[in-house]
Amino acid sequence: MWAWALLPVTMAMFGIIGMWAVFAIAVSNNTVNINEEFPFISTCGSYNPQSCLFSQICNICSVLAMWIVTIRFQQVRDLGSGSHLNTASLVFGFISSIGISIIGNFQQSIVMGAHLLGVLLTFFMGLAYFWVQVWLSYYRPLSHDRKWVVSVRVILCCQCTFLVICIFVLYTTGFRSEAAICEWILVMCFFALFAIFAAEFRHIDCHKLTVQYKERKSASDDYCVWTIQEIH
């Protein structure tokens, strides 16, 4: 069933199109000048009116990323590959998703410190999350597409790691335009990593939230537990 495979693809396409739309608006209204310096993504989204669009895109991507991370966590667990590493990936994914929201809501022209915190959480926790997914997809194969999925994930994760290092080195040495270009490529790679989950999500037949009632010794002590179930 391909329905759930559309979720990571939709998130990736929405994020990519949205970020480039913000760039196009920033260039068209001259809030950034690409002839002087190629802008960082956050620079494009720091000025009105595109700052509103930038915030909304980041917030939507944050929610979709959390949803994808949750489904992926339970998919790995329900197929018998649950482990502390899988739990760690859930934590990394949630923190990275929160970082996306921080980037959008605390823009660099207003609250620089909080914005940088969001950038660090998004990139470093996101990178940790996807490297864990490389391990899980290699040592805990969840689909018949394991070979190409692992290969693409490894290539993209290596590129992301290299780009993070390049951004830091180029920015600190004064090559801001080159650092900005690396940042754009890095973000596109992150969206591609999310899109790859479609290969595993297409094996999910159903994903739903249910309420389970469990009885204690006393009928008055009944309580409910929220769980997310996957039916394969």
Buried (B, 14 or more C-beta within 10 A) or exposed (E): EEEBBEBBBBBBEBBBEBBBBBBEBBBEEEBBEEEEEBBBBBBBBBBEEBBEBBBEBBBBBBBBBBBBBBBBBBBBBBBEBBBEBBEEBBBBBBBBBBBBBBBBBBBBEEBEEBBBBBBEBBBBBBBBBBBBBBBBBBEBBBBEBBEEBBEBBBEBBEBBBEBBEBBEEBBEEEBBBBBBBBBBBBBBBBBBBBBBBBBBBBBBEEBEEEEEEEEEEEEEEEEEEEEEEBEE
